[in-house]
């Protein structure tokens, strides 16, 4: 699947995949550093549902340096900036498809990943700066009004679960369904499964160090990236602990992808202006 053709001078700002596997792409007419510094920017949001991309545009005044995009509600889109820059009151902004800002959500700071569920719950994973500087809980869930309804630090990594290490940096997030969420995080590198916001499984010290996306199949998990090789694909078998390492192949060549997104059993890789898709089995 090819990326949409961006207008001349525009840059790719964000990519995302919704709960129903719609592919989202956000482009901006202003470089990221200028947007972060406060320059007004025009954005275009593309959504692919079926065989082609549909799009709409809006102008964001101020430091709207969006890095993440997800669907929310029936027709709206959640765009998220990782930090509260000067003049930005909330990190999550909800835009309608007619280009109107219809809501804002206080999602915290130091945001590393954002995925919404089919019922528009917003799952947010935080990096080490967010956790240690902004005192974020590693992983949190918000309802569509912005009320926090789950904190990993309070509900999972606590005295009731002594075998669950705290999150120092949430490397990867996969919201499989309305009820099931998986995460992978530094520094202990476990793979953790939550069901109905409760701990349902943990696999300690999983390989694939440095992976920032993964897909979960019935038998195996595909991790994208590694500290030593950002294009490495690691296949991990939770039952046995066995691993296989290699590279995804596209057009006869190893894919050197620049972005990776995991949703359910699907791993989306962005390389050469194209979305490539791997399925974990």
C-alpha positions as CSV (number, residue, x, y, z in Angstrom):
1,X,0.0,0.0,0.0
2,X,1.6,3.3,-1.1
3,X,1.6,6.3,1.1
4,X,-0.5,9.2,-0.2
5,X,1.3,11.7,-2.4
6,X,2.0,14.7,-0.2
7,X,1.9,18.3,-1.5
8,X,5.2,19.8,-2.5
9,X,7.1,21.0,0.6
10,X,5.0,19.1,3.1
11,X,6.4,16.4,5.5
12,X,5.1,13.3,7.0
13,X,4.1,14.1,10.6
14,X,2.3,11.0,11.9
15,X,1.1,7.6,11.0
16,X,-1.4,5.4,12.8
17,X,-3.7,2.3,12.5
18,X,-7.2,2.3,14.0
19,X,-8.9,-0.6,15.8
20,X,-10.6,-1.6,12.5
21,X,-7.2,-1.4,10.7
22,X,-7.9,1.8,8.9
23,X,-4.6,3.4,8.0
24,X,-4.1,7.0,9.0
25,X,-1.4,9.5,7.7
26,X,-0.9,13.1,8.8
27,X,1.1,15.6,6.8
28,X,2.2,19.1,7.7
29,X,3.3,22.1,5.6
30,X,5.8,23.2,8.3
31,X,8.8,21.3,9.7
32,X,8.5,19.8,13.2
33,X,10.9,22.1,14.9
34,X,9.1,25.2,13.6
35,X,5.7,23.8,14.7
36,X,7.2,23.0,18.1
37,X,8.5,26.6,18.3
38,X,5.0,27.9,17.8
39,X,4.7,28.5,14.1
40,X,1.2,28.0,12.7
41,X,0.8,25.0,10.4
42,X,-1.6,23.5,8.0
43,X,-2.3,19.8,8.5
44,X,-3.8,17.2,6.2
45,X,-5.2,14.0,7.7
46,X,-5.5,11.0,5.3
47,X,-7.6,7.9,6.1
48,X,-7.6,4.8,4.1
49,X,-10.7,2.6,4.5
50,X,-10.9,0.3,1.6
51,X,-9.0,1.0,-1.6
52,X,-8.2,4.7,-1.4
53,X,-7.3,7.6,0.9
54,X,-9.8,10.3,1.9
55,X,-8.5,13.5,3.4
56,X,-9.3,16.8,5.1
57,X,-7.3,19.8,6.1
58,X,-7.1,22.2,9.1
59,X,-4.9,24.9,10.4
60,X,-3.5,24.6,13.9
61,X,-2.4,27.8,15.5
62,X,0.4,27.7,18.1
63,X,2.7,24.8,19.1
64,X,0.6,21.9,17.7
65,X,3.5,19.6,17.0
66,X,1.5,16.5,16.4
67,X,3.3,13.1,16.3
68,X,0.4,10.6,16.8
69,X,-3.0,10.1,15.2
70,X,-5.9,7.8,16.0
71,X,-9.6,7.6,15.2
72,X,-12.0,8.5,18.1
73,X,-15.8,8.4,18.0
74,X,-17.6,7.7,14.8
75,X,-16.0,10.4,12.5
76,X,-13.4,12.3,14.6
77,X,-9.6,12.1,14.9
78,X,-7.4,12.4,17.9
79,X,-4.1,14.1,17.2
80,X,-1.5,14.1,20.0
81,X,1.6,16.1,20.7
82,X,4.1,14.5,23.1
83,X,4.8,17.5,25.3
84,X,2.9,20.5,26.7
85,X,4.8,23.2,24.8
86,X,4.2,26.8,25.8
87,X,0.8,27.9,24.8
88,X,-0.5,24.3,24.6
89,X,-3.0,23.4,27.4
90,X,-3.6,19.7,26.5
91,X,-1.6,17.2,24.5
92,X,-4.6,15.5,22.9
93,X,-6.8,17.5,20.3
94,X,-9.9,16.0,18.7
95,X,-10.6,17.3,15.1
96,X,-13.7,16.6,13.1
97,X,-13.5,15.7,9.4
98,X,-14.7,19.2,8.5
99,X,-11.5,20.7,10.0
100,X,-13.1,21.9,13.3
101,X,-11.4,21.4,16.7
102,X,-14.2,19.8,18.7
103,X,-12.4,18.8,21.9
104,X,-9.2,18.5,23.9
105,X,-7.9,15.8,26.3
106,X,-5.3,16.1,29.0
107,X,-3.2,12.9,28.3
108,X,0.0,13.8,30.1
109,X,3.5,14.4,28.8
110,X,6.4,12.4,27.5
111,X,4.1,10.4,25.2
112,X,5.6,7.6,23.2
113,X,2.6,5.7,21.8
114,X,-1.2,6.3,21.5
115,X,-3.8,3.8,20.4
116,X,-7.6,4.0,20.7
117,X,-10.0,1.0,21.1
118,X,-13.2,0.4,19.2
119,X,-15.1,2.0,22.1
120,X,-12.8,5.1,21.9
121,X,-10.8,4.5,25.1
122,X,-7.4,6.1,24.7
123,X,-4.4,4.1,25.7
124,X,-1.2,6.1,26.2
125,X,2.3,4.8,26.7
126,X,5.0,7.1,28.1
127,X,8.8,7.3,27.6
128,X,11.4,7.7,30.4
129,X,11.3,11.5,30.4
130,X,7.5,11.4,30.9
131,X,7.8,8.8,33.7
132,X,10.6,10.4,35.6
133,X,10.2,14.1,34.8
134,X,6.4,14.4,34.4
135,X,5.6,11.5,36.9
136,X,3.5,9.6,34.4
137,X,2.5,6.0,35.2
138,X,4.2,4.3,32.3
139,X,0.8,3.3,30.7
140,X,-2.6,4.9,31.2
141,X,-6.0,4.6,29.7
142,X,-8.5,7.5,29.3
143,X,-12.2,7.5,28.4
144,X,-13.2,9.7,25.5
145,X,-13.8,12.7,27.8
146,X,-10.2,12.6,29.0
147,X,-10.9,11.0,32.4
148,X,-8.1,8.6,33.4
149,X,-9.6,5.2,34.1
150,X,-6.5,3.1,34.4
151,X,-2.9,3.5,35.6
152,X,-0.3,0.7,35.2
153,X,1.7,2.0,38.1
154,X,-1.3,2.0,40.5
155,X,-3.2,-1.1,39.2
156,X,-0.6,-3.6,38.0
157,X,3.0,-2.8,39.0
158,X,2.2,-2.7,42.8
159,X,2.6,-4.8,45.9
160,X,-0.1,-7.2,44.7
161,X,2.0,-8.2,41.7
162,X,5.6,-8.4,43.0
163,X,6.8,-10.1,39.8
164,X,5.7,-7.2,37.6
165,X,8.6,-4.7,37.2
166,X,7.8,-1.0,36.9
167,X,7.9,0.7,33.5
168,X,10.9,2.9,33.0
169,X,10.2,3.5,29.3
170,X,7.3,1.9,27.5
171,X,8.9,0.9,24.2
172,X,5.8,-0.6,22.5
173,X,2.0,-0.8,22.8
174,X,-0.5,-3.0,21.0
175,X,-4.3,-2.6,21.7
176,X,-5.6,-5.8,20.3
177,X,-9.2,-5.3,21.2
178,X,-11.6,-3.5,23.5
179,X,-10.5,-5.8,26.3
180,X,-7.0,-6.9,25.5
181,X,-3.8,-4.8,25.6
182,X,-0.2,-5.8,25.4
183,X,3.0,-3.8,26.2
184,X,6.7,-4.3,26.1
185,X,9.0,-2.1,28.1
186,X,12.4,-1.1,29.5
187,X,14.3,-1.8,31.6
188,X,13.3,-5.4,32.5
189,X,12.0,-6.1,29.0
190,X,8.9,-8.2,29.8
191,X,6.0,-8.7,27.5
192,X,2.8,-8.1,29.5
193,X,-0.8,-8.9,28.6
194,X,-3.7,-7.1,30.2
195,X,-7.3,-8.3,29.9
196,X,-10.1,-6.0,31.2
197,X,-7.3,-3.7,32.6
198,X,-6.0,-6.6,34.8
199,X,-2.8,-8.5,34.6
200,X,-3.4,-11.7,32.6
201,X,0.1,-12.8,31.5
202,X,3.8,-11.8,31.7
203,X,6.8,-13.2,29.9
204,X,10.0,-11.9,31.5
205,X,13.0,-10.7,29.6
206,X,11.7,-11.2,26.1
207,X,14.3,-10.7,23.3
208,X,14.0,-8.1,20.6
209,X,15.7,-5.4,22.6
210,X,15.0,-1.9,21.2
211,X,11.8,-2.9,19.5
212,X,9.2,-0.2,19.3
213,X,6.4,-2.1,17.8
214,X,5.1,-5.7,17.8
215,X,2.3,-7.9,16.5
216,X,0.7,-10.7,18.5
217,X,-0.4,-13.9,16.8
218,X,-1.8,-17.1,18.2
219,X,1.6,-18.8,18.4
220,X,4.2,-16.1,17.9
221,X,5.0,-12.4,18.4
222,X,6.8,-10.3,15.8
223,X,9.0,-7.5,17.1
224,X,10.2,-4.7,14.8
225,X,13.7,-3.2,15.4
226,X,16.6,-3.7,17.7
227,X,19.3,-1.6,19.3
228,X,21.9,-2.8,16.8
229,X,19.7,-3.1,13.7
230,X,16.6,-0.9,13.5
231,X,15.3,-3.0,10.6
232,X,15.6,-6.4,12.3
233,X,12.5,-8.5,12.7
234,X,12.5,-10.9,15.8
235,X,10.0,-13.7,15.9
236,X,9.4,-14.9,19.5
237,X,7.5,-18.0,20.5
238,X,6.1,-17.4,24.1
239,X,5.5,-21.1,24.9
240,X,9.0,-22.2,24.3
241,X,11.0,-19.0,24.4
242,X,12.5,-19.7,21.0
243,X,13.4,-16.8,18.8
244,X,14.1,-16.4,15.1
245,X,15.8,-13.2,13.7
246,X,15.8,-11.9,10.2
247,X,14.6,-9.1,7.9
248,X,11.3,-8.5,6.1
249,X,11.7,-8.6,2.3
250,X,10.0,-6.2,0.0
251,X,10.6,-6.2,-3.8
252,X,13.4,-8.7,-3.3
253,X,15.3,-6.5,-0.8
254,X,15.5,-6.3,3.0
255,X,13.2,-3.6,4.1
256,X,14.9,-0.7,5.9
257,X,11.7,0.7,7.5
258,X,11.5,4.1,9.2
259,X,8.3,3.5,11.1
260,X,6.6,0.5,12.6
261,X,3.1,0.0,14.0
262,X,1.6,-3.1,15.7
263,X,-2.1,-3.6,15.9
264,X,-3.4,-7.1,16.9
265,X,-1.6,-9.7,14.7
266,X,-0.5,-7.1,12.1
267,X,2.8,-5.3,11.9
268,X,2.8,-2.3,9.6
269,X,6.2,-1.2,8.3
270,X,6.8,2.1,6.5
271,X,9.6,2.0,3.9
272,X,10.2,3.7,0.5
273,X,6.9,5.6,0.7
274,X,5.0,2.3,1.2
275,X,3.2,0.5,3.9
276,X,4.2,-3.1,4.1
277,X,2.3,-5.6,6.2
278,X,3.4,-8.7,8.2
279,X,1.0,-11.1,9.9
280,X,2.0,-12.9,13.1
281,X,0.7,-16.4,13.1
